């Protein structure tokens, strides 16, 4: 099984989906640096061949946990099978 994020067009689609929901995103290959307002929120690392998505949460915002849940929901709309690990 391979994640849909193996394809570049799906990775770009995810970046636009996150942006359309009020976040700022900088993408580099399989890595996304996500900000909310003027603060970095998380780093997302896609590992499509392993069916794993790592989310490194930066806890600089009081509402970061809620915002991370929103991002996970967005990811799930495109890939409901991959394991998501938040740390």
C-alpha positions as CSV (number, residue, x, y, z in Angstrom):
1,X,0.0,0.0,0.0
2,X,1.3,3.5,-0.9
3,X,0.0,6.8,0.3
4,X,-1.5,9.2,-2.3
5,X,1.2,11.7,-1.1
6,X,3.8,9.8,-3.2
7,X,2.5,12.0,-6.1
8,X,3.7,15.6,-6.2
9,X,0.3,16.9,-7.3
10,X,-1.3,15.5,-4.1
11,X,1.4,17.1,-2.0
12,X,0.7,20.5,-3.6
13,X,-3.1,19.9,-3.2
14,X,-2.5,19.3,0.5
15,X,-0.6,22.5,0.8
16,X,-3.4,24.5,-0.8
17,X,-6.0,22.7,1.4
18,X,-4.1,23.8,4.5
19,X,-3.7,27.4,3.2
20,X,-7.4,27.6,2.3
21,X,-8.2,26.8,5.9
22,X,-6.3,29.8,7.3
23,X,-2.8,28.6,7.8
24,X,0.5,29.6,6.1
25,X,2.5,26.8,4.5
26,X,6.0,26.4,3.2
27,X,6.5,23.2,1.4
28,X,9.8,21.5,0.5
29,X,9.4,18.0,-1.0
30,X,7.7,15.9,1.7
31,X,8.1,18.6,4.5
32,X,5.6,21.3,5.4
33,X,6.3,24.1,7.7
34,X,2.9,25.4,8.9
35,X,2.3,28.7,10.6
36,X,-0.8,30.2,12.1
37,X,-0.8,34.0,12.5
38,X,2.8,35.1,13.1
39,X,3.8,31.8,14.8
40,X,5.0,28.5,13.6
41,X,2.5,25.8,14.5
42,X,4.0,22.5,13.3
43,X,6.3,20.7,10.9
44,X,4.7,17.9,8.9
45,X,6.8,15.2,7.4
46,X,5.1,12.8,4.9
47,X,6.6,9.3,4.6
48,X,4.3,7.9,1.9
49,X,6.2,4.6,1.4
50,X,5.9,3.8,5.1
51,X,2.2,5.1,5.2
52,X,3.3,7.4,8.1
53,X,2.9,11.1,8.7
54,X,4.9,12.8,11.4
55,X,3.6,16.0,12.9
56,X,6.0,17.9,15.2
57,X,3.9,20.3,17.2
58,X,5.4,23.6,18.4
59,X,3.6,24.6,21.5
60,X,4.0,28.4,21.2
61,X,0.2,28.9,20.8
62,X,-2.4,28.2,23.5
63,X,-4.7,26.8,20.9
64,X,-2.0,24.7,19.1
65,X,-3.6,21.3,20.1
66,X,-7.0,22.4,18.5
67,X,-5.2,23.7,15.4
68,X,-3.2,20.5,15.0
69,X,-6.4,18.5,15.2
70,X,-7.8,20.6,12.3
71,X,-4.7,20.0,10.2
72,X,-5.0,16.2,10.9
73,X,-8.7,16.4,9.7
74,X,-7.5,18.0,6.5
75,X,-4.8,15.4,6.0
76,X,-7.4,12.6,6.6
77,X,-9.6,14.0,3.8
78,X,-6.8,13.0,1.4
79,X,-5.4,10.0,3.1
80,X,-7.4,8.1,5.7
81,X,-5.1,5.1,5.8
82,X,-1.7,6.5,6.9
83,X,-0.7,6.4,10.5
84,X,-0.3,10.0,11.9
85,X,2.1,10.5,14.8
86,X,2.0,13.8,16.7
87,X,5.0,14.5,18.9
